[in-house]
């Protein structure tokens, strides 16, 4: 019988690990994890048609004088920490449009990232919020589409996308909840904000290609520190 070969390697931590060819490596899961290593990923995808014509008290943005913010309950991710004090990379792809568009693409909307480290809906903004030099200026990732082209274009929808890193102090085993806060600038021409639909599409979309529904995805990666 041939002899099994044993190789010795040194891990990044300085620990010596023996590997025997032909044998499975055993040990505690996560015992050798380098900072920056992805630990897990959780994601949600939703195509529910939503519309808002006023605040529903879920938004947390302050200093909004000519609009409102909302937090759709359909778009959130729960993630249970595998390690303490991890970082969380949030990646968002969504969409928004407005009612009664009279100049193609002139809706004013935006979004920001939210987290509740306790897994509920006591939201804290990160990578968004108030502009420190102007209390009336809300910092969101997206703003106005260019007001170009012809009018009465009820087919347009603004693509929203972005990413942000949240550094936590949560213990291993804690469940964090991440969500998206939408901002809508309200005026007489654009009373309503639509998500996952166009202005001319109803809740029951027909077979028209340009009236079809849209989808929203929120993905969260836990990253080791």
C-alpha positions in Angstrom: 0.0 0.0 0.0 1.3 3.4 -0.9 2.0 5.9 1.8 -0.2 9.0 2.1 1.7 12.3 1.6 1.5 15.0 4.2 2.1 18.6 3.3 2.4 21.5 5.8 1.3 25.0 5.0 1.2 28.2 6.9 -2.2 30.1 7.0 -2.5 33.9 6.9 -2.9 33.8 10.7 0.5 32.2 11.1 -1.1 28.9 12.1 0.5 25.7 10.8 -2.0 23.4 9.1 -1.3 19.8 8.1 -3.0 18.5 5.0 -2.9 14.8 4.2 -3.5 13.9 0.6 -6.6 11.8 0.1 -8.1 12.9 3.5 -10.8 15.5 4.0 -9.8 18.6 6.1 -11.6 18.8 9.4 -12.0 21.6 11.8 -14.3 24.4 13.0 -16.1 26.2 10.1 -14.8 29.7 9.7 -11.6 29.1 11.8 -9.5 30.5 8.9 -11.2 33.5 7.5 -9.3 36.4 6.1 -10.7 40.0 6.3 -12.6 40.9 3.2 -13.8 37.3 2.6 -17.4 36.9 1.6 -19.3 34.9 4.2 -22.8 34.7 2.8 -25.3 36.4 0.4 -29.0 37.0 0.8 -31.3 38.6 -1.9 -34.9 39.5 -2.6 -36.6 40.1 -5.9 -40.1 41.6 -6.2 -42.3 42.8 -9.1 -45.3 44.0 -7.1 -46.8 47.2 -8.6 -46.7 50.0 -6.0 -47.9 53.6 -6.0 -47.6 56.4 -3.5 -49.3 59.8 -3.5 -48.2 60.8 0.0 -46.1 59.7 2.9 -47.3 56.6 4.8 -45.1 57.4 7.8 -42.5 54.7 7.0 -39.9 57.0 5.6 -37.2 58.4 7.9 -35.8 61.3 5.8 -36.1 64.7 7.5 -36.0 68.2 6.0 -38.2 67.4 3.0 -40.3 70.5 2.3 -41.7 69.6 -1.2 -42.1 65.9 -1.2 -42.0 62.7 0.9 -40.2 59.5 1.5 -41.5 55.9 1.9 -40.1 52.5 2.7 -41.9 49.7 0.8 -42.4 46.7 3.0 -42.0 44.5 -0.1 -38.3 45.2 -0.5 -36.1 44.1 2.4 -33.5 41.5 3.2 -33.0 39.7 6.6 -29.5 38.4 7.1 -28.3 36.5 10.2 -24.6 37.4 11.0 -22.1 34.5 10.8 -19.4 36.6 12.5 -19.4 39.6 14.8 -18.7 43.1 13.5 -19.0 42.1 9.9 -19.4 44.6 7.0 -22.5 44.3 4.7 -22.3 45.2 1.1 -25.8 46.2 -0.2 -26.5 46.2 -3.9 -29.8 47.7 -5.2 -31.4 47.6 -8.6 -34.9 49.1 -9.0 -37.0 51.7 -10.8 -39.3 54.6 -10.3 -41.6 56.8 -12.4 -44.3 59.5 -11.8 -47.8 60.3 -12.8 -49.0 62.8 -15.4 -45.6 63.2 -17.1 -45.7 66.2 -19.5 -42.1 66.4 -20.4 -40.3 63.1 -21.0 -38.2 62.1 -18.1 -38.6 65.1 -15.7 -39.5 63.1 -12.6 -37.5 63.9 -9.5 -36.9 60.9 -7.3 -34.2 59.1 -5.4 -33.4 56.3 -3.0 -31.2 55.6 0.0 -30.1 52.6 2.1 -31.6 51.7 5.5 -30.7 49.2 8.2 -32.1 48.0 11.5 -29.4 46.0 13.3 -32.1 44.4 15.5 -34.0 43.0 12.5 -37.1 45.3 12.8 -38.2 48.5 11.2 -36.4 51.1 13.5 -34.5 52.3 10.5 -31.1 54.0 10.4 -29.9 55.7 7.1 -26.5 54.9 5.7 -24.9 56.3 2.6 -27.8 58.8 2.5 -29.5 61.4 4.7 -29.1 65.1 5.3 -26.5 67.2 3.6 -24.4 68.5 6.5 -23.9 71.9 4.7 -27.6 72.4 3.8 -30.3 71.0 6.1 -32.9 71.1 3.3 -30.8 69.1 0.9 -31.5 65.4 1.2 -28.7 63.2 -0.1 -30.0 60.4 -2.2 -28.3 58.3 -4.9 -30.4 59.4 -7.9 -32.1 62.6 -8.8 -33.7 64.1 -11.9 -33.9 62.6 -15.4 -33.0 65.1 -18.1 -36.1 66.9 -19.4 -35.5 66.2 -23.1 -37.5 64.8 -25.9 -41.3 65.0 -26.5 -44.0 65.4 -23.9 -46.6 63.1 -22.6 -44.3 60.1 -22.5 -46.1 57.7 -20.0 -43.8 54.8 -20.9 -40.6 56.0 -19.3 -39.2 54.7 -16.1 -36.1 55.7 -14.3 -33.6 52.9 -13.5 -32.3 53.1 -9.9 -29.2 51.3 -8.9 -26.3 51.6 -6.5 -24.4 50.0 -3.7 -23.1 50.9 -0.2 -21.2 49.3 2.6 -22.5 49.1 6.1 -20.1 48.4 9.0 -21.9 46.7 11.9 -21.2 46.0 15.6 -23.7 43.1 15.6 -22.8 39.9 17.3 -22.7 36.6 15.5 -26.2 35.1 15.3 -27.9 38.6 15.3 -30.4 39.2 12.5 -30.1 42.5 10.6 -32.7 43.9 8.2 -31.8 46.1 5.2 -34.3 48.1 3.1 -34.6 50.9 0.6 -36.1 54.4 1.3 -37.6 56.2 -1.8 -37.8 60.0 -2.1 -40.4 61.7 -4.4 -40.6 65.4 -5.2 -44.3 66.2 -5.2 -45.9 68.9 -7.3 -49.1 69.4 -9.2 -47.9 67.6 -12.3 -46.3 64.6 -10.5 -48.5 63.8 -7.6 -47.8 60.0 -7.6 -44.7 57.9 -7.5 -44.8 54.5 -9.1 -42.6 51.5 -8.5 -42.4 48.4 -10.7 -44.8 49.9 -13.2 -45.2 52.7 -15.7 -47.6 55.6 -15.4 -49.9 54.2 -18.0 -50.0 50.6 -16.7 -52.6 49.4 -14.2 -52.3 46.7 -11.6 -53.5 44.2 -14.1 -51.1 44.7 -17.0 -52.1 43.5 -20.5 -49.9 42.0 -23.2 -48.5 45.3 -24.4 -44.7 45.2 -24.3 -44.2 48.7 -23.2 -46.8 48.5 -20.4 -45.2 45.5 -18.8 -44.2 45.4 -15.2 -40.7 45.9 -13.8 -38.7 44.3 -11.0 -36.7 45.3 -8.0 -33.8 43.4 -6.4 -32.0 44.0 -3.1 -28.9 41.9 -2.4 -26.8 41.9 0.8 -23.3 40.3 1.2 -21.8 39.7 4.6 -18.1 40.4 4.5 -15.6 39.4 7.1 -13.5 42.0 9.0 
